[in-house]
């Protein structure tokens, strides 16, 4: 390296050492937007509003939740991808962020290149449920019945390629069973269909299922995550009961536009982790069927990459057609 180039490199390194920490310390100086790419009142929105209320106290600036629903969560994600990379626009999304690249033919953004994963907020639990008239009480029973009657049983799902749909497809392939899919437009239609016996089984969010399970309207067969849910502690996991190693965990996390300074990314992650660790926030999240996490950007990025590869394989093996 020539002397002029060496001098420039030393100066740039010195500048980064001086301004890196100060950039994080001065951030934020204006309100922050949390973009939720789904309708108000849903599972993501509720978590967003709980965390944002505490995060604004930690950061000393208003943290505003903005709902940008549409295109299966892609409309809001696209808005964030095209926002200035300054830490003032944050996407809060589910593992649908990792599914979209395999599912949609023409995404207006590149999931891997246009975002920086900041932190996993929560792990989310789903539960395999059945109409009580179906003669099964466990995942093992369901597999045995499906093998005895291939193609006869059906399951309800609320969106082609969403995480609930793909979890059931993963279950079918791991168990080598044939259970037919019946689509519904959201939980508001699926749950009554389950209760009425129009469909036999489904994978549903634990938060919406618990009241129906406790009321005897649905029967819990198994938890799809690696560990049991604290709100249904007596219900075993699929791995415990029937398919060793089976895991289909969901999540919610923060993403910011690519090229957001790493110091700002780290600051958001650190302050969010502190909020998630507070007892009142953690207790409220667990009561909703979530497990608070608060991971580092590096850990979250690794998980997102792993999930993208996993879901791409599931979509291909299930022969799910590309969506527009």
SULFENNOR-V889702 format. One record per backbone hydrogen bond with DSSP energy under -1.0 kcal/mol. CO is the residue of the C=O (numbers start at 0). NH is the residue of the N-H. Records with the same first field share a line. If there is no record, write none. Layout:
CO->NH ; NH
This chain:
1->5
2->6
3->7
4->8
5->9
6->10
7->11
8->12
9->13
10->14
11->15
12->16
13->17
14->18
15->19
18->22
19->23
20->24
21->25
22->26
31->63
32->89
33->65
34->91
35->67
38->41
41->45
42->46
43->47
44->48
45->49
46->50
47->51
48->52
50->54
51->55
53->57
54->58
55->59
61->31
63->33
65->35
69->74
70->73
72->76
73->77
74->78
75->79
76->80
77->81
79->82
83->85
87->32
89->34
90->254
92->252
93->96
95->99
98->101 ; 102
99->103
102->322
109->113
113->257
115->255
118->253
119->293 ; 294
120->292
121->251
122->290
123->249
124->205
125->223
126->203
127->220 ; 221
128->201
129->218
130->133
133->135
137->141
138->142
139->143
140->144
141->145
142->146
143->147
144->148
148->151
152->179
153->200
154->181
156->183
158->161
161->165
162->166
163->167
164->168
165->169
166->170
167->171
168->172
169->173
170->174
171->175 ; 176
177->150
179->154
181->156
183->185
185->188 ; 189
186->190
188->192
189->193
190->194
191->195
192->197 ; 198
199->130
200->155
201->128
203->126
204->208
205->209
208->212
209->213
210->214
211->216 ; 217
212->215
218->129
221->127
222->237
223->247
231->234
235->222
236->240
237->241 ; 242
242->245
249->123
251->120 ; 121
252->92
253->117
254->90
255->115
256->259
260->264
261->265
262->266
263->267
264->268
265->269
266->270
267->271
268->272
269->273
270->274
271->275
272->276
274->277
277->281
278->282
279->283
280->284
281->285
282->286
284->289
285->288
288->124
290->122
295->299
296->300
297->301
298->302
299->303
300->304
301->305
302->306
303->307
304->308
305->309
306->310
307->311
308->312
309->313
310->314
311->315
312->316
313->317
314->319
322->104
